[in-house]
Amino acid sequence: MGSMIDAINNRVSVRSYADRPIEPNKKQELTNLLQSTSVGPFGNEVRFTLVDLSEMERKEIKGLGTYGFISGAKLFIVSTVKDDARAMEDVGYCFEKVILTATDMGLGTCWMGGTFRRANFAKRINMLEDEVIPAVSPIGYAHNKKTVREKLIRRFAGSDHRKPWNDLFWITQNYRI
């Protein structure tokens, strides 16, 4: 396992996924991670569910509504939390830990907050009445070729032009992540 800093440096949003299943041992490691990453720094309980679409029909998958932003993904991580004070910060903290650990495992992800149909994911995970779904992410192996849409999104968002690390963070030499 590498460092979190390496994962931060290596992580990119993946929108096109290869038709390659995640190995059972990695899938179990991911499941364990989702179960163990459940409380954020402000004390809200975050619930993660791994939704497997591999047995679903193409039409059913389209109904989840990623609006064409994601292609080829068969697994999604769905986050849920009670809509309490500081809940979104806790989701952000826990979800990023999951995303960076997945990156370290060699898996691709893409935070999605507004480009999916919440109601359709809610049905798949038996969401509780007092919960909300702030974000989901496809997870899997990146396709070796990006789609035209993905290239356009990356270009429009400036995704390939990150600010230098030292412009974003100030870390003393004695501090370790």
Buried (B, 14 or more C-beta within 10 A) or exposed (E): EEEBBEBBEEBBBBBBBBEEBBEEEBBEBBEEBBEEBEEBEEEBBBBBBBBEBEEBEEEEBEEBBBEEBBBBBBBBBBBBBEEBEEBBEBBBBBBBBBBBBBBBBEBBBBBBBEBBBBEEBBEBBEBEEEBBBBBBBBBBBBBEEBBEBBBEBBEEEEEEEEEEEEEEEEEEEEEEE
